[in-house]
């Protein structure tokens, strides 16, 4: 949720900047710079996904090196089952 808030705040600042720099956007005479807004959104999403992506890659490797292959054999199905449960809960409660 914090990541979405930060990205939205960046977007608000960019929109305010565009409106203050070019007041003709409000009247529709000039189109806003949509590419900049898309760029902000894309950069924010990529930046915020580095941590979760690294966690997914590093956790099985670390568990395998520390506890062995049997621990990884338990970790992966456990993560899968708990992930499915979270997905079902989120979709039923509107959190997705």
N, C-alpha and C positions, 0 to 999 in steps of 0.2 A: 504494500500500500504506500509506503514511503517513496518507493521508486516512481510510482505513478504520479504522486504528488510533486516530486521534483521535476519530472518531465513536463507536467502540466504547467508548473510555474515558469519554466523556461519558455514554453509556448506562449503563455500570457505576456511575458516580457517582450517577446518577439512581435506579437500582434500589436501590442501598445506602441512599440518602436515604429512599426510600419505605419500605423495610423497617425502617429505624430509627425513622421517624416513626410508623409504624402496624404494630405486630407482629402484628396480626390477619390481615395478608396471608399470613403463613406458614401459618396454620391454614386458610385458605380462607374465613374469615368475611367478609372485605372484599376486594373486587376492587382490584387495583392501578390506578394512573392510566395506562392504556394510551395515552391521547391525548398525554400529555407525552412518552412514549417515541417515538411516531410523529413528533411534532413535532421532537424532537431529531434523529432520523434524516433527516427531510425537510430541515431547515435545514442540516445538515451536508452533505448531498448537493448542495444548491443552492449553498452557499458554495464548495465545492470545485470545482464545474464552471464557475465564472466564468472562471478562467484559461484552461482548454482551449477554452472557447467563444470567448473573445476572440481566442485564437491562430488559430482556424479562420477567423474573420471578417477579422482584420487582416492576416494573411500574404498572401493574394492581392491585397488592396488595396495593400499596401506594395510587393510585387514588381511589380505593374502600374505604380505611380507611378514607381518607381526604374528598372526595366528595360524596361518597355513591355509591350504586349499579347502579344507572342510568348513572353515569359518566362512569363506567366500561362498561356498555352496549353501550355507544357511542364510547369509546376508542377502544375496540376490533374490531368492524367492520371498523372503520376508519383506524386502523393500517393494517388490512387485505387488504383493498382496495388500500391504498397507497403502500403497499408492492408489490401487483400485478402490479401496474403501474411502480414501480421501476424495477421489474423483466422484464417487457416487454421492457422498455426503454433500460435496460442494454443489453438484448439479441439482440436488433435491432442495437445498436451502437457498439457492440463488447466489452462492459464492463463486461460481465459475465465470 
